[in-house]
Amino acid sequence: MGNVGIPIGLRNNNPLNIRVSSNTWLGKVASDNAFEKFSTLDYGIRAAVKNLITYYTRDKLVTVGSIVSKWAPPSENHTSNYVKYVAEKMGVSATSAIPLTVDTFAKLVAAMSDVELGKSYGINEYQVKNVILRFGLI
């Protein structure tokens, strides 16, 4: 009963709602058949950041618009609203290249978590930055 009303992403320690995959994420404990579950929120944040860095480096998706469109495709989401929210929250254009920096990716993940979890449950930039630095992701 204590979890009623808590977004699934928080119940799963998966703030960006990463879908189940064969990836052997650090801290992965199970799945709920649709989304990965992590032992701690930090491991869920780490997985999200690693995914987004892969989009940036391997897939050459360097704008908020391109990153969010891959993460949340129109077949499942209101992608244009998602892109608009994240770009505005970050204070950048949706179509301008963003730098691969700790600060930028902390803002990106925090803003995306507002959409994935709901603004009142979103994680903050400090949490993301702490995870990025602790795990040496950027």
C-alpha positions as CSV (number, residue, x, y, z in Angstrom):
1,M,0.0,0.0,0.0
2,G,2.9,2.4,0.7
3,N,3.8,2.5,-3.0
4,V,0.4,3.5,-4.3
5,G,0.7,6.7,-6.3
6,I,4.5,6.5,-6.5
7,P,5.6,6.4,-10.2
8,I,6.9,3.1,-11.4
9,G,10.2,4.6,-12.3
10,L,10.8,5.4,-8.7
11,R,9.5,2.1,-7.4
12,N,12.0,0.4,-9.8
13,N,14.8,2.9,-9.1
14,N,14.7,3.6,-12.8
15,P,14.0,7.4,-13.2
16,L,14.0,7.4,-17.0
17,N,12.0,4.2,-17.3
18,I,14.6,2.1,-19.2
19,R,12.9,-0.8,-20.9
20,V,13.8,-4.4,-20.1
21,S,16.8,-5.5,-22.1
22,S,19.5,-8.1,-22.1
23,N,22.0,-5.5,-20.8
24,T,23.7,-6.5,-17.6
25,W,23.5,-3.1,-15.9
26,L,25.4,-2.6,-12.8
27,G,22.9,-2.8,-9.9
28,K,20.2,-4.5,-12.1
29,V,18.1,-6.7,-9.9
30,A,15.1,-7.7,-11.9
31,S,12.4,-6.3,-14.2
32,D,8.7,-5.8,-13.9
33,N,8.3,-7.3,-17.4
34,A,8.4,-3.9,-19.0
35,F,11.0,-1.8,-17.2
36,E,14.4,-2.6,-15.6
37,K,14.6,-2.6,-11.8
38,F,17.8,-1.4,-10.0
39,S,18.9,-2.0,-6.4
40,T,19.4,1.7,-5.8
41,L,18.4,5.0,-7.5
42,D,22.0,5.8,-8.2
43,Y,22.3,2.6,-10.4
44,G,19.2,3.6,-12.3
45,I,20.6,7.1,-12.9
46,R,23.9,5.6,-14.0
47,A,22.2,3.4,-16.6
48,A,20.2,6.3,-17.9
49,V,23.3,8.5,-18.2
50,K,25.2,5.7,-19.9
51,N,22.4,5.2,-22.4
52,L,22.2,8.9,-23.2
53,I,26.0,9.1,-23.6
54,T,25.8,6.2,-26.1
55,Y,23.2,8.1,-28.1
56,Y,25.5,11.1,-28.1
57,T,28.8,9.4,-29.0
58,R,27.9,6.3,-31.0
59,D,24.7,7.5,-32.6
60,K,25.8,11.1,-33.0
61,L,22.6,12.5,-31.5
62,V,23.8,15.8,-30.1
63,T,20.7,17.9,-29.7
64,V,17.9,17.7,-27.1
65,G,15.5,17.1,-30.0
66,S,17.4,14.1,-31.4
67,I,18.2,12.5,-28.0
68,V,14.7,12.8,-26.7
69,S,13.1,11.6,-30.0
70,K,15.1,8.4,-29.8
71,W,14.4,7.9,-26.1
72,A,10.7,8.7,-26.3
73,P,9.5,8.0,-29.8
74,P,6.2,9.4,-31.1
75,S,4.8,5.9,-31.3
76,E,4.8,5.8,-27.5
77,N,4.9,9.5,-26.3
78,H,4.0,13.1,-27.0
79,T,7.6,13.5,-28.2
80,S,7.3,17.2,-29.3
81,N,6.0,18.2,-25.8
82,Y,8.7,16.1,-24.2
83,V,11.5,17.8,-26.3
84,K,10.0,21.3,-25.7
85,Y,9.9,20.8,-21.9
86,V,13.4,19.4,-21.6
87,A,15.0,22.1,-23.9
88,E,13.2,24.9,-22.0
89,K,14.2,23.4,-18.6
90,M,17.8,23.2,-19.7
91,G,17.7,26.7,-21.2
92,V,18.8,25.5,-24.7
93,S,17.4,25.2,-28.2
94,A,16.0,21.8,-29.1
95,T,18.0,21.9,-32.3
96,S,21.4,23.2,-31.1
97,A,24.2,20.8,-30.2
98,I,24.7,20.4,-26.5
99,P,28.2,19.7,-25.1
100,L,29.1,16.3,-23.5
101,T,29.7,17.7,-20.0
102,V,28.8,16.7,-16.5
103,D,26.7,19.8,-16.0
104,T,24.8,19.5,-19.3
105,F,24.0,15.8,-18.9
106,A,23.0,16.4,-15.3
107,K,20.5,18.9,-16.5
108,L,19.4,16.6,-19.4
109,V,18.7,13.6,-17.1
110,A,17.0,15.8,-14.4
111,A,14.7,17.4,-16.9
112,M,13.9,14.1,-18.6
113,S,13.0,12.6,-15.2
114,D,10.4,15.4,-14.7
115,V,8.7,14.1,-17.8
116,E,9.1,10.4,-17.0
117,L,8.2,10.5,-13.3
118,G,6.2,13.7,-13.1
119,K,7.6,17.1,-11.9
120,S,6.9,16.5,-8.3
121,Y,8.9,13.2,-8.4
122,G,11.8,14.2,-10.7
123,I,15.3,13.8,-9.6
124,N,17.5,16.9,-9.3
125,E,20.7,17.9,-11.1
126,Y,22.8,17.4,-8.0
127,Q,21.8,13.8,-7.7
128,V,22.7,13.2,-11.4
129,K,26.0,15.1,-11.2
130,N,27.0,13.1,-8.1
131,V,26.4,9.8,-10.0
132,I,28.2,11.0,-13.1
133,L,31.3,12.0,-11.0
134,R,31.2,9.0,-8.7
135,F,31.1,6.5,-11.6
136,G,33.4,8.5,-13.9
137,L,30.9,8.6,-16.7
138,I,32.1,11.8,-18.3
